Amino acid sequence: MIQPYDPNQHARRSIRLGDWDYRSAGAYFVTICAHRRQPLFGDAADGAVRLNDCGEIVEACWHAIPHHFANVELDAFVVMPNHMHGIIILCR
């Protein structure tokens, strides 16, 4: 059973650098979580993630980012049942 997200229990301190301009060119690791960390994007079985229709949309939207932003390149990413991780590169 998946433990429901409790913001009081699962609160994390920000790891963002206070004086860094996040518009600057560079590679950024991003995590995007589903609402209330629900497994909206698929499920995991036998050590593999099986994306559902919503998970396929997340993957397609990730690949479409450079079509919307000319100064963006994409690196590795993974879609999990309730979140996704990716590396996005902002170019000059």
PDB file with one MODEL, atoms N, CA, C and O in Angstrom:
MODEL        1
ATOM      1  N   MET A   1       0.846  -1.186   0.000  1.00  0.00           N
ATOM      2  CA  MET A   1       0.000   0.000   0.000  1.00  0.00           C
ATOM      3  C   MET A   1       0.885   1.240   0.000  1.00  0.00           C
ATOM      4  O   MET A   1       1.894   1.293   0.703  1.00  0.00           O
ATOM      5  N   ILE A   2       0.508   2.212  -0.775  1.00  0.00           N
ATOM      6  CA  ILE A   2       1.257   3.459  -0.857  1.00  0.00           C
ATOM      7  C   ILE A   2       0.820   4.369   0.279  1.00  0.00           C
ATOM      8  O   ILE A   2      -0.368   4.611   0.491  1.00  0.00           O
ATOM      9  N   GLN A   3       1.819   4.866   1.005  1.00  0.00           N
ATOM     10  CA  GLN A   3       1.531   5.770   2.114  1.00  0.00           C
ATOM     11  C   GLN A   3       1.089   7.116   1.552  1.00  0.00           C
ATOM     12  O   GLN A   3       1.762   7.671   0.683  1.00  0.00           O
ATOM     13  N   PRO A   4      -0.031   7.647   2.034  1.00  0.00           N
ATOM     14  CA  PRO A   4      -0.478   8.945   1.525  1.00  0.00           C
ATOM     15  C   PRO A   4       0.519  10.044   1.906  1.00  0.00           C
ATOM     16  O   PRO A   4       1.176   9.971   2.944  1.00  0.00           O
ATOM     17  N   TYR A   5       0.617  11.045   1.062  1.00  0.00           N
ATOM     18  CA  TYR A   5       1.518  12.160   1.295  1.00  0.00           C
ATOM     19  C   TYR A   5       0.996  13.018   2.430  1.00  0.00           C
ATOM     20  O   TYR A   5      -0.148  13.472   2.401  1.00  0.00           O
ATOM     21  N   ASP A   6       1.831  13.238   3.423  1.00  0.00           N
ATOM     22  CA  ASP A   6       1.506  14.086   4.565  1.00  0.00           C
ATOM     23  C   ASP A   6       2.536  15.205   4.597  1.00  0.00           C
ATOM     24  O   ASP A   6       3.693  14.952   4.932  1.00  0.00           O
ATOM     25  N   PRO A   7       2.149  16.453   4.253  1.00  0.00           N
ATOM     26  CA  PRO A   7       3.138  17.527   4.182  1.00  0.00           C
ATOM     27  C   PRO A   7       3.837  17.797   5.510  1.00  0.00           C
ATOM     28  O   PRO A   7       4.961  18.299   5.517  1.00  0.00           O
ATOM     29  N   ASN A   8       3.201  17.476   6.626  1.00  0.00           N
ATOM     30  CA  ASN A   8       3.859  17.670   7.918  1.00  0.00           C
ATOM     31  C   ASN A   8       4.938  16.619   8.156  1.00  0.00           C
ATOM     32  O   ASN A   8       5.980  16.916   8.742  1.00  0.00           O
ATOM     33  N   GLN A   9       4.696  15.419   7.713  1.00  0.00           N
ATOM     34  CA  GLN A   9       5.653  14.329   7.901  1.00  0.00           C
ATOM     35  C   GLN A   9       6.715  14.317   6.810  1.00  0.00           C
ATOM     36  O   GLN A   9       7.873  13.998   7.081  1.00  0.00           O
ATOM     37  N   HIS A  10       6.343  14.655   5.598  1.00  0.00           N
ATOM     38  CA  HIS A  10       7.246  14.539   4.462  1.00  0.00           C
ATOM     39  C   HIS A  10       7.843  15.872   4.028  1.00  0.00           C
ATOM     40  O   HIS A  10       8.402  15.975   2.936  1.00  0.00           O
ATOM     41  N   ALA A  11       7.730  16.886   4.870  1.00  0.00           N
ATOM     42  CA  ALA A  11       8.268  18.202   4.518  1.00  0.00           C
ATOM     43  C   ALA A  11       9.779  18.109   4.335  1.00  0.00           C
ATOM     44  O   ALA A  11      10.482  17.482   5.128  1.00  0.00           O
ATOM     45  N   ARG A  12      10.255  18.743   3.282  1.00  0.00           N
ATOM     46  CA  ARG A  12      11.688  18.761   3.006  1.00  0.00           C
ATOM     47  C   ARG A  12      12.151  20.199   2.971  1.00  0.00           C
ATOM     48  O   ARG A  12      11.416  21.096   2.558  1.00  0.00           O
ATOM     49  N   ARG A  13      13.359  20.404   3.403  1.00  0.00           N
ATOM     50  CA  ARG A  13      13.922  21.740   3.293  1.00  0.00           C
ATOM     51  C   ARG A  13      14.345  21.948   1.843  1.00  0.00           C
ATOM     52  O   ARG A  13      14.690  21.000   1.137  1.00  0.00           O
ATOM     53  N   SER A  14      14.312  23.167   1.428  1.00  0.00           N
ATOM     54  CA  SER A  14      14.692  23.484   0.060  1.00  0.00           C
ATOM     55  C   SER A  14      16.197  23.307  -0.122  1.00  0.00           C
ATOM     56  O   SER A  14      16.985  23.720   0.729  1.00  0.00           O
ATOM     57  N   ILE A  15      16.585  22.697  -1.226  1.00  0.00           N
ATOM     58  CA  ILE A  15      18.006  22.562  -1.525  1.00  0.00           C
ATOM     59  C   ILE A  15      18.438  23.587  -2.572  1.00  0.00           C
ATOM     60  O   ILE A  15      19.562  23.543  -3.072  1.00  0.00           O
ATOM     61  N   ARG A  16      17.543  24.500  -2.894  1.00  0.00           N
ATOM     62  CA  ARG A  16      17.869  25.555  -3.853  1.00  0.00           C
ATOM     63  C   ARG A  16      18.913  26.483  -3.252  1.00  0.00           C
ATOM     64  O   ARG A  16      18.887  26.772  -2.056  1.00  0.00           O
ATOM     65  N   LEU A  17      19.830  26.946  -4.089  1.00  0.00           N
ATOM     66  CA  LEU A  17      20.852  27.899  -3.661  1.00  0.00           C
ATOM     67  C   LEU A  17      20.230  29.283  -3.598  1.00  0.00           C
ATOM     68  O   LEU A  17      19.647  29.750  -4.577  1.00  0.00           O
ATOM     69  N   GLY A  18      20.348  29.932  -2.470  1.00  0.00           N
ATOM     70  CA  GLY A  18      19.695  31.216  -2.269  1.00  0.00           C
ATOM     71  C   GLY A  18      20.162  32.319  -3.190  1.00  0.00           C
ATOM     72  O   GLY A  18      19.378  33.200  -3.542  1.00  0.00           O
ATOM     73  N   ASP A  19      21.416  32.291  -3.586  1.00  0.00           N
ATOM     74  CA  ASP A  19      21.949  33.374  -4.415  1.00  0.00           C
ATOM     75  C   ASP A  19      22.155  32.965  -5.875  1.00  0.00           C
ATOM     76  O   ASP A  19      22.794  33.698  -6.630  1.00  0.00           O
ATOM     77  N   TRP A  20      21.625  31.811  -6.283  1.00  0.00           N
ATOM     78  CA  TRP A  20      21.793  31.348  -7.660  1.00  0.00           C
ATOM     79  C   TRP A  20      20.638  31.825  -8.521  1.00  0.00           C
ATOM     80  O   TRP A  20      19.481  31.757  -8.108  1.00  0.00           O
ATOM     81  N   ASP A  21      20.949  32.308  -9.715  1.00  0.00           N
ATOM     82  CA  ASP A  21      19.927  32.717 -10.674  1.00  0.00           C
ATOM     83  C   ASP A  21      19.578  31.496 -11.517  1.00  0.00           C
ATOM     84  O   ASP A  21      20.346  31.116 -12.401  1.00  0.00           O
ATOM     85  N   TYR A  22      18.450  30.888 -11.259  1.00  0.00           N
ATOM     86  CA  TYR A  22      18.054  29.653 -11.935  1.00  0.00           C
ATOM     87  C   TYR A  22      17.645  29.870 -13.390  1.00  0.00           C
ATOM     88  O   TYR A  22      17.209  28.929 -14.053  1.00  0.00           O
ATOM     89  N   ARG A  23      17.778  31.098 -13.892  1.00  0.00           N
ATOM     90  CA  ARG A  23      17.614  31.354 -15.319  1.00  0.00           C
ATOM     91  C   ARG A  23      18.942  31.183 -16.040  1.00  0.00           C
ATOM     92  O   ARG A  23      18.992  31.218 -17.270  1.00  0.00           O
ATOM     93  N   SER A  24      20.013  31.000 -15.286  1.00  0.00           N
ATOM     94  CA  SER A  24      21.354  30.878 -15.860  1.00  0.00           C
ATOM     95  C   SER A  24      21.491  29.594 -16.662  1.00  0.00           C
ATOM     96  O   SER A  24      20.841  28.589 -16.372  1.00  0.00           O
ATOM     97  N   ALA A  25      22.356  29.644 -17.685  1.00  0.00           N
ATOM     98  CA  ALA A  25      22.643  28.452 -18.475  1.00  0.00           C
ATOM     99  C   ALA A  25      23.241  27.376 -17.571  1.00  0.00           C
ATOM    100  O   ALA A  25      24.007  27.671 -16.653  1.00  0.00           O
ATOM    101  N   GLY A  26      22.880  26.137 -17.847  1.00  0.00           N
ATOM    102  CA  GLY A  26      23.400  25.012 -17.077  1.00  0.00           C
ATOM    103  C   GLY A  26      22.442  23.845 -17.105  1.00  0.00           C
ATOM    104  O   GLY A  26      21.353  23.922 -17.674  1.00  0.00           O
ATOM    105  N   ALA A  27      22.866  22.769 -16.481  1.00  0.00           N
ATOM    106  CA  ALA A  27      22.042  21.560 -16.397  1.00  0.00           C
ATOM    107  C   ALA A  27      21.332  21.553 -15.045  1.00  0.00           C
ATOM    108  O   ALA A  27      21.945  21.823 -14.013  1.00  0.00           O
ATOM    109  N   TYR A  28      20.064  21.249 -15.058  1.00  0.00           N
ATOM    110  CA  TYR A  28      19.248  21.251 -13.847  1.00  0.00           C
ATOM    111  C   TYR A  28      18.526  19.913 -13.717  1.00  0.00           C
ATOM    112  O   TYR A  28      17.943  19.414 -14.680  1.00  0.00           O
ATOM    113  N   PHE A  29      18.572  19.346 -12.526  1.00  0.00           N
ATOM    114  CA  PHE A  29      17.847  18.115 -12.212  1.00  0.00           C
ATOM    115  C   PHE A  29      16.487  18.522 -11.671  1.00  0.00           C
ATOM    116  O   PHE A  29      16.404  19.287 -10.710  1.00  0.00           O
ATOM    117  N   VAL A  30      15.428  18.022 -12.276  1.00  0.00           N
ATOM    118  CA  VAL A  30      14.079  18.377 -11.835  1.00  0.00           C
ATOM    119  C   VAL A  30      13.306  17.115 -11.443  1.00  0.00           C
ATOM    120  O   VAL A  30      13.495  16.042 -12.017  1.00  0.00           O
ATOM    121  N   THR A  31      12.448  17.276 -10.468  1.00  0.00           N
ATOM    122  CA  THR A  31      11.508  16.235 -10.066  1.00  0.00           C
ATOM    123  C   THR A  31      10.123  16.867 -10.074  1.00  0.00           C
ATOM    124  O   THR A  31       9.923  17.952  -9.526  1.00  0.00           O
ATOM    125  N   ILE A  32       9.183  16.192 -10.688  1.00  0.00           N
ATOM    126  CA  ILE A  32       7.801  16.655 -10.715  1.00  0.00           C
ATOM    127  C   ILE A  32       6.932  15.532 -10.165  1.00  0.00           C
ATOM    128  O   ILE A  32       6.952  14.411 -10.675  1.00  0.00           O
ATOM    129  N   CYS A  33       6.167  15.843  -9.119  1.00  0.00           N
ATOM    130  CA  CYS A  33       5.330  14.832  -8.455  1.00  0.00           C
ATOM    131  C   CYS A  33       3.872  14.980  -8.870  1.00  0.00           C
ATOM    132  O   CYS A  33       3.389  16.086  -9.116  1.00  0.00           O
ATOM    133  N   ALA A  34       3.189  13.857  -8.943  1.00  0.00           N
ATOM    134  CA  ALA A  34       1.754  13.850  -9.213  1.00  0.00           C
ATOM    135  C   ALA A  34       1.005  14.409  -8.006  1.00  0.00           C
ATOM    136  O   ALA A  34       1.502  14.375  -6.880  1.00  0.00           O
ATOM    137  N   HIS A  35      -0.178  14.913  -8.256  1.00  0.00           N
ATOM    138  CA  HIS A  35      -1.024  15.447  -7.185  1.00  0.00           C
ATOM    139  C   HIS A  35      -1.178  14.421  -6.063  1.00  0.00           C
ATOM    140  O   HIS A  35      -1.593  13.284  -6.286  1.00  0.00           O
ATOM    141  N   ARG A  36      -0.836  14.851  -4.873  1.00  0.00           N
ATOM    142  CA  ARG A  36      -0.912  13.993  -3.672  1.00  0.00           C
ATOM    143  C   ARG A  36      -0.124  12.695  -3.831  1.00  0.00           C
ATOM    144  O   ARG A  36      -0.393  11.699  -3.159  1.00  0.00           O
ATOM    145  N   ARG A  37       0.844  12.730  -4.726  1.00  0.00           N
ATOM    146  CA  ARG A  37       1.722  11.588  -5.002  1.00  0.00           C
ATOM    147  C   ARG A  37       0.952  10.315  -5.357  1.00  0.00           C
ATOM    148  O   ARG A  37       1.379   9.202  -5.050  1.00  0.00           O
ATOM    149  N   GLN A  38      -0.174  10.509  -6.002  1.00  0.00           N
ATOM    150  CA  GLN A  38      -0.965   9.367  -6.444  1.00  0.00           C
ATOM    151  C   GLN A  38      -0.278   8.709  -7.642  1.00  0.00           C
ATOM    152  O   GLN A  38       0.354   9.410  -8.432  1.00  0.00           O
ATOM    153  N   PRO A  39      -0.379   7.404  -7.801  1.00  0.00           N
ATOM    154  CA  PRO A  39       0.238   6.725  -8.944  1.00  0.00           C
ATOM    155  C   PRO A  39      -0.574   6.938 -10.225  1.00  0.00           C
ATOM    156  O   PRO A  39      -1.210   6.016 -10.738  1.00  0.00           O
ATOM    157  N   LEU A  40      -0.537   8.157 -10.721  1.00  0.00           N
ATOM    158  CA  LEU A  40      -1.354   8.544 -11.876  1.00  0.00           C
ATOM    159  C   LEU A  40      -0.738   8.139 -13.212  1.00  0.00           C
ATOM    160  O   LEU A  40      -1.434   8.112 -14.228  1.00  0.00           O
ATOM    161  N   PHE A  41       0.567   7.822 -13.226  1.00  0.00           N
ATOM    162  CA  PHE A  41       1.269   7.624 -14.488  1.00  0.00           C
ATOM    163  C   PHE A  41       1.486   6.167 -14.859  1.00  0.00           C
ATOM    164  O   PHE A  41       2.019   5.885 -15.932  1.00  0.00           O
ATOM    165  N   GLY A  42       1.096   5.248 -14.015  1.00  0.00           N
ATOM    166  CA  GLY A  42       1.277   3.831 -14.313  1.00  0.00           C
ATOM    167  C   GLY A  42       1.493   3.036 -13.042  1.00  0.00           C
ATOM    168  O   GLY A  42       1.084   3.447 -11.956  1.00  0.00           O
ATOM    169  N   ASP A  43       2.146   1.885 -13.194  1.00  0.00           N
ATOM    170  CA  ASP A  43       2.444   1.053 -12.026  1.00  0.00           C
ATOM    171  C   ASP A  43       3.800   0.390 -12.221  1.00  0.00           C
ATOM    172  O   ASP A  43       4.380   0.413 -13.307  1.00  0.00           O
ATOM    173  N   ALA A  44       4.279  -0.194 -11.151  1.00  0.00           N
ATOM    174  CA  ALA A  44       5.560  -0.901 -11.181  1.00  0.00           C
ATOM    175  C   ALA A  44       5.304  -2.365 -10.867  1.00  0.00           C
ATOM    176  O   ALA A  44       4.620  -2.694  -9.897  1.00  0.00           O
ATOM    177  N   ALA A  45       5.858  -3.241 -11.695  1.00  0.00           N
ATOM    178  CA  ALA A  45       5.721  -4.679 -11.489  1.00  0.00           C
ATOM    179  C   ALA A  45       6.956  -5.373 -12.055  1.00  0.00           C
ATOM    180  O   ALA A  45       7.459  -5.000 -13.115  1.00  0.00           O
ATOM    181  N   ASP A  46       7.428  -6.365 -11.352  1.00  0.00           N
ATOM    182  CA  ASP A  46       8.572  -7.153 -11.804  1.00  0.00           C
ATOM    183  C   ASP A  46       9.782  -6.277 -12.120  1.00  0.00           C
ATOM    184  O   ASP A  46      10.513  -6.535 -13.076  1.00  0.00           O
ATOM    185  N   GLY A  47       9.987  -5.236 -11.305  1.00  0.00           N
ATOM    186  CA  GLY A  47      11.150  -4.376 -11.468  1.00  0.00           C
ATOM    187  C   GLY A  47      11.085  -3.416 -12.633  1.00  0.00           C
ATOM    188  O   GLY A  47      12.101  -2.826 -13.002  1.00  0.00           O
ATOM    189  N   ALA A  48       9.910  -3.244 -13.224  1.00  0.00           N
ATOM    190  CA  ALA A  48       9.768  -2.335 -14.361  1.00  0.00           C
ATOM    191  C   ALA A  48       8.534  -1.454 -14.167  1.00  0.00           C
ATOM    192  O   ALA A  48       7.558  -1.860 -13.536  1.00  0.00           O
ATOM    193  N   VAL A  49       8.596  -0.257 -14.716  1.00  0.00           N
ATOM    194  CA  VAL A  49       7.452   0.651 -14.680  1.00  0.00           C
ATOM    195  C   VAL A  49       6.671   0.488 -15.982  1.00  0.00           C
ATOM    196  O   VAL A  49       7.237   0.514 -17.074  1.00  0.00           O
ATOM    197  N   ARG A  50       5.369   0.319 -15.838  1.00  0.00           N
ATOM    198  CA  ARG A  50       4.479   0.246 -16.995  1.00  0.00           C
ATOM    199  C   ARG A  50       3.656   1.526 -17.006  1.00  0.00           C
ATOM    200  O   ARG A  50       2.807   1.738 -16.140  1.00  0.00           O
ATOM    201  N   LEU A  51       3.913   2.373 -17.991  1.00  0.00           N
ATOM    202  CA  LEU A  51       3.192   3.634 -18.073  1.00  0.00           C
ATOM    203  C   LEU A  51       1.784   3.412 -18.602  1.00  0.00           C
ATOM    204  O   LEU A  51       1.563   2.597 -19.498  1.00  0.00           O
ATOM    205  N   ASN A  52       0.841   4.147 -18.036  1.00  0.00           N
ATOM    206  CA  ASN A  52      -0.518   4.149 -18.568  1.00  0.00           C
ATOM    207  C   ASN A  52      -0.643   5.331 -19.540  1.00  0.00           C
ATOM    208  O   ASN A  52       0.365   5.944 -19.893  1.00  0.00           O
ATOM    209  N   ASP A  53      -1.849   5.652 -19.970  1.00  0.00           N
ATOM    210  CA  ASP A  53      -2.034   6.751 -20.916  1.00  0.00           C
ATOM    211  C   ASP A  53      -1.493   8.071 -20.368  1.00  0.00           C
ATOM    212  O   ASP A  53      -0.867   8.835 -21.103  1.00  0.00           O
ATOM    213  N   CYS A  54      -1.729   8.346 -19.089  1.00  0.00           N
ATOM    214  CA  CYS A  54      -1.224   9.593 -18.491  1.00  0.00           C
ATOM    215  C   CYS A  54       0.303   9.593 -18.463  1.00  0.00           C
ATOM    216  O   CYS A  54       0.929  10.619 -18.730  1.00  0.00           O
ATOM    217  N   GLY A  55       0.897   8.463 -18.146  1.00  0.00           N
ATOM    218  CA  GLY A  55       2.357   8.361 -18.153  1.00  0.00           C
ATOM    219  C   GLY A  55       2.927   8.577 -19.538  1.00  0.00           C
ATOM    220  O   GLY A  55       3.982   9.193 -19.688  1.00  0.00           O
ATOM    221  N   GLU A  56       2.240   8.078 -20.553  1.00  0.00           N
ATOM    222  CA  GLU A  56       2.675   8.290 -21.937  1.00  0.00           C
ATOM    223  C   GLU A  56       2.588   9.770 -22.305  1.00  0.00           C
ATOM    224  O   GLU A  56       3.426  10.279 -23.049  1.00  0.00           O
ATOM    225  N   ILE A  57       1.575  10.457 -21.782  1.00  0.00           N
ATOM    226  CA  ILE A  57       1.439  11.901 -22.027  1.00  0.00           C
ATOM    227  C   ILE A  57       2.585  12.653 -21.362  1.00  0.00           C
ATOM    228  O   ILE A  57       3.155  13.567 -21.958  1.00  0.00           O
ATOM    229  N   VAL A  58       2.926  12.276 -20.134  1.00  0.00           N
ATOM    230  CA  VAL A  58       4.057  12.903 -19.435  1.00  0.00           C
ATOM    231  C   VAL A  58       5.324  12.736 -20.266  1.00  0.00           C
ATOM    232  O   VAL A  58       6.071  13.695 -20.457  1.00  0.00           O
ATOM    233  N   GLU A  59       5.567  11.536 -20.754  1.00  0.00           N
ATOM    234  CA  GLU A  59       6.756  11.276 -21.568  1.00  0.00           C
ATOM    235  C   GLU A  59       6.742  12.107 -22.856  1.00  0.00           C
ATOM    236  O   GLU A  59       7.765  12.678 -23.233  1.00  0.00           O
ATOM    237  N   ALA A  60       5.602  12.177 -23.526  1.00  0.00           N
ATOM    238  CA  ALA A  60       5.494  12.961 -24.761  1.00  0.00           C
ATOM    239  C   ALA A  60       5.710  14.447 -24.489  1.00  0.00           C
ATOM    240  O   ALA A  60       6.360  15.134 -25.277  1.00  0.00           O
ATOM    241  N   CYS A  61       5.173  14.943 -23.389  1.00  0.00           N
ATOM    242  CA  CYS A  61       5.354  16.361 -23.040  1.00  0.00           C
ATOM    243  C   CYS A  61       6.818  16.665 -22.735  1.00  0.00           C
ATOM    244  O   CYS A  61       7.316  17.732 -23.092  1.00  0.00           O
ATOM    245  N   TRP A  62       7.501  15.745 -22.084  1.00  0.00           N
ATOM    246  CA  TRP A  62       8.927  15.924 -21.815  1.00  0.00           C
ATOM    247  C   TRP A  62       9.682  16.078 -23.141  1.00  0.00           C
ATOM    248  O   TRP A  62      10.484  16.999 -23.299  1.00  0.00           O
ATOM    249  N   HIS A  63       9.426  15.187 -24.075  1.00  0.00           N
ATOM    250  CA  HIS A  63      10.109  15.244 -25.364  1.00  0.00           C
ATOM    251  C   HIS A  63       9.753  16.508 -26.157  1.00  0.00           C
ATOM    252  O   HIS A  63      10.538  16.947 -26.997  1.00  0.00           O
ATOM    253  N   ALA A  64       8.585  17.093 -25.901  1.00  0.00           N
ATOM    254  CA  ALA A  64       8.137  18.275 -26.640  1.00  0.00           C
ATOM    255  C   ALA A  64       8.730  19.580 -26.111  1.00  0.00           C
ATOM    256  O   ALA A  64       8.635  20.604 -26.789  1.00  0.00           O
ATOM    257  N   ILE A  65       9.327  19.579 -24.945  1.00  0.00           N
ATOM    258  CA  ILE A  65       9.839  20.826 -24.351  1.00  0.00           C
ATOM    259  C   ILE A  65      10.740  21.598 -25.314  1.00  0.00           C
ATOM    260  O   ILE A  65      10.546  22.804 -25.471  1.00  0.00           O
ATOM    261  N   PRO A  66      11.723  20.958 -25.971  1.00  0.00           N
ATOM    262  CA  PRO A  66      12.586  21.737 -26.878  1.00  0.00           C
ATOM    263  C   PRO A  66      11.844  22.339 -28.080  1.00  0.00           C
ATOM    264  O   PRO A  66      12.333  23.296 -28.680  1.00  0.00           O
ATOM    265  N   HIS A  67      10.697  21.807 -28.434  1.00  0.00           N
ATOM    266  CA  HIS A  67       9.910  22.373 -29.533  1.00  0.00           C
ATOM    267  C   HIS A  67       9.252  23.692 -29.121  1.00  0.00           C
ATOM    268  O   HIS A  67       8.883  24.505 -29.969  1.00  0.00           O
ATOM    269  N   HIS A  68       9.111  23.889 -27.817  1.00  0.00           N
ATOM    270  CA  HIS A  68       8.495  25.108 -27.291  1.00  0.00           C
ATOM    271  C   HIS A  68       9.528  26.142 -26.839  1.00  0.00           C
ATOM    272  O   HIS A  68       9.239  27.338 -26.794  1.00  0.00           O
ATOM    273  N   PHE A  69      10.729  25.674 -26.505  1.00  0.00           N
ATOM    274  CA  PHE A  69      11.772  26.548 -25.976  1.00  0.00           C
ATOM    275  C   PHE A  69      13.078  26.250 -26.711  1.00  0.00           C
ATOM    276  O   PHE A  69      13.702  25.214 -26.481  1.00  0.00           O
ATOM    277  N   ALA A  70      13.484  27.152 -27.587  1.00  0.00           N
ATOM    278  CA  ALA A  70      14.646  26.918 -28.449  1.00  0.00           C
ATOM    279  C   ALA A  70      15.955  26.790 -27.677  1.00  0.00           C
ATOM    280  O   ALA A  70      16.895  26.165 -28.168  1.00  0.00           O
ATOM    281  N   ASN A  71      16.035  27.364 -26.488  1.00  0.00           N
ATOM    282  CA  ASN A  71      17.286  27.340 -25.729  1.00  0.00           C
ATOM    283  C   ASN A  71      17.338  26.195 -24.712  1.00  0.00           C
ATOM    284  O   ASN A  71      18.125  26.242 -23.767  1.00  0.00           O
ATOM    285  N   VAL A  72      16.507  25.173 -24.901  1.00  0.00           N
ATOM    286  CA  VAL A  72      16.456  24.050 -23.954  1.00  0.00           C
ATOM    287  C   VAL A  72      16.846  22.752 -24.650  1.00  0.00           C
ATOM    288  O   VAL A  72      16.386  22.455 -25.753  1.00  0.00           O
ATOM    289  N   GLU A  73      17.701  21.991 -23.984  1.00  0.00           N
ATOM    290  CA  GLU A  73      18.034  20.630 -24.405  1.00  0.00           C
ATOM    291  C   GLU A  73      17.655  19.688 -23.267  1.00  0.00           C
ATOM    292  O   GLU A  73      17.616  20.086 -22.103  1.00  0.00           O
ATOM    293  N   LEU A  74      17.380  18.444 -23.617  1.00  0.00           N
ATOM    294  CA  LEU A  74      16.999  17.448 -22.621  1.00  0.00           C
ATOM    295  C   LEU A  74      18.080  16.391 -22.502  1.00  0.00           C
ATOM    296  O   LEU A  74      18.765  16.067 -23.473  1.00  0.00           O
ATOM    297  N   ASP A  75      18.220  15.862 -21.306  1.00  0.00           N
ATOM    298  CA  ASP A  75      19.130  14.753 -21.061  1.00  0.00           C
ATOM    299  C   ASP A  75      18.275  13.608 -20.510  1.00  0.00           C
ATOM    300  O   ASP A  75      17.106  13.474 -20.871  1.00  0.00           O
ATOM    301  N   ALA A  76      18.838  12.814 -19.667  1.00  0.00           N
ATOM    302  CA  ALA A  76      18.156  11.628 -19.142  1.00  0.00           C
ATOM    303  C   ALA A  76      16.882  12.003 -18.390  1.00  0.00           C
ATOM    304  O   ALA A  76      16.782  13.076 -17.795  1.00  0.00           O
ATOM    305  N   PHE A  77      15.911  11.090 -18.434  1.00  0.00           N
ATOM    306  CA  PHE A  77      14.679  11.264 -17.661  1.00  0.00           C
ATOM    307  C   PHE A  77      14.076   9.899 -17.397  1.00  0.00           C
ATOM    308  O   PHE A  77      14.388   8.920 -18.074  1.00  0.00           O
ATOM    309  N   VAL A  78      13.208   9.853 -16.403  1.00  0.00           N
ATOM    310  CA  VAL A  78      12.476   8.627 -16.101  1.00  0.00           C
ATOM    311  C   VAL A  78      11.113   9.018 -15.550  1.00  0.00           C
ATOM    312  O   VAL A  78      11.001   9.925 -14.725  1.00  0.00           O
ATOM    313  N   VAL A  79      10.084   8.329 -16.012  1.00  0.00           N
ATOM    314  CA  VAL A  79       8.733   8.527 -15.487  1.00  0.00           C
ATOM    315  C   VAL A  79       8.427   7.351 -14.575  1.00  0.00           C
ATOM    316  O   VAL A  79       8.519   6.194 -14.985  1.00  0.00           O
ATOM    317  N   MET A  80       8.068   7.650 -13.352  1.00  0.00           N
ATOM    318  CA  MET A  80       7.706   6.654 -12.350  1.00  0.00           C
ATOM    319  C   MET A  80       6.188   6.726 -12.139  1.00  0.00           C
ATOM    320  O   MET A  80       5.547   7.641 -12.656  1.00  0.00           O
ATOM    321  N   PRO A  81       5.606   5.793 -11.399  1.00  0.00           N
ATOM    322  CA  PRO A  81       4.146   5.815 -11.239  1.00  0.00           C
ATOM    323  C   PRO A  81       3.590   7.119 -10.652  1.00  0.00           C
ATOM    324  O   PRO A  81       2.489   7.532 -11.016  1.00  0.00           O
ATOM    325  N   ASN A  82       4.334   7.773  -9.748  1.00  0.00           N
ATOM    326  CA  ASN A  82       3.785   8.969  -9.119  1.00  0.00           C
ATOM    327  C   ASN A  82       4.672  10.207  -9.241  1.00  0.00           C
ATOM    328  O   ASN A  82       4.394  11.223  -8.605  1.00  0.00           O
ATOM    329  N   HIS A  83       5.722  10.140 -10.038  1.00  0.00           N
ATOM    330  CA  HIS A  83       6.579  11.299 -10.244  1.00  0.00           C
ATOM    331  C   HIS A  83       7.471  11.070 -11.456  1.00  0.00           C
ATOM    332  O   HIS A  83       7.482   9.986 -12.039  1.00  0.00           O
ATOM    333  N   MET A  84       8.216  12.102 -11.825  1.00  0.00           N
ATOM    334  CA  MET A  84       9.207  11.946 -12.886  1.00  0.00           C
ATOM    335  C   MET A  84      10.447  12.736 -12.513  1.00  0.00           C
ATOM    336  O   MET A  84      10.374  13.742 -11.807  1.00  0.00           O
ATOM    337  N   HIS A  85      11.582  12.267 -12.995  1.00  0.00           N
ATOM    338  CA  HIS A  85      12.868  12.938 -12.822  1.00  0.00           C
ATOM    339  C   HIS A  85      13.410  13.233 -14.202  1.00  0.00           C
ATOM    340  O   HIS A  85      13.194  12.460 -15.136  1.00  0.00           O
ATOM    341  N   GLY A  86      14.107  14.334 -14.339  1.00  0.00           N
ATOM    342  CA  GLY A  86      14.742  14.627 -15.616  1.00  0.00           C
ATOM    343  C   GLY A  86      15.844  15.656 -15.449  1.00  0.00           C
ATOM    344  O   GLY A  86      15.892  16.393 -14.464  1.00  0.00           O
ATOM    345  N   ILE A  87      16.727  15.687 -16.434  1.00  0.00           N
ATOM    346  CA  ILE A  87      17.775  16.695 -16.482  1.00  0.00           C
ATOM    347  C   ILE A  87      17.486  17.578 -17.682  1.00  0.00           C
ATOM    348  O   ILE A  87      17.406  17.108 -18.816  1.00  0.00           O
ATOM    349  N   ILE A  88      17.334  18.854 -17.413  1.00  0.00           N
ATOM    350  CA  ILE A  88      17.038  19.832 -18.448  1.00  0.00           C
ATOM    351  C   ILE A  88      18.229  20.778 -18.535  1.00  0.00           C
ATOM    352  O   ILE A  88      18.778  21.196 -17.516  1.00  0.00           O
ATOM    353  N   ILE A  89      18.617  21.104 -19.743  1.00  0.00           N
ATOM    354  CA  ILE A  89      19.797  21.944 -19.952  1.00  0.00           C
ATOM    355  C   ILE A  89      19.345  23.258 -20.578  1.00  0.00           C
ATOM    356  O   ILE A  89      18.772  23.278 -21.667  1.00  0.00           O
ATOM    357  N   LEU A  90      19.612  24.363 -19.868  1.00  0.00           N
ATOM    358  CA  LEU A  90      19.327  25.682 -20.396  1.00  0.00           C
ATOM    359  C   LEU A  90      20.584  26.174 -21.092  1.00  0.00           C
ATOM    360  O   LEU A  90      21.644  26.274 -20.473  1.00  0.00           O
ATOM    361  N   CYS A  91      20.469  26.481 -22.373  1.00  0.00           N
ATOM    362  CA  CYS A  91      21.608  26.921 -23.181  1.00  0.00           C
ATOM    363  C   CYS A  91      21.546  28.430 -23.367  1.00  0.00           C
ATOM    364  O   CYS A  91      20.504  29.049 -23.152  1.00  0.00           O
ATOM    365  N   ARG A  92      22.632  28.998 -23.754  1.00  0.00           N
ATOM    366  CA  ARG A  92      22.679  30.434 -24.058  1.00  0.00           C
ATOM    367  C   ARG A  92      22.081  30.703 -25.399  1.00  0.00           C
ATOM    368  O   ARG A  92      22.029  31.854 -25.833  1.00  0.00           O
TER     369      ARG A  92
ENDMDL
END
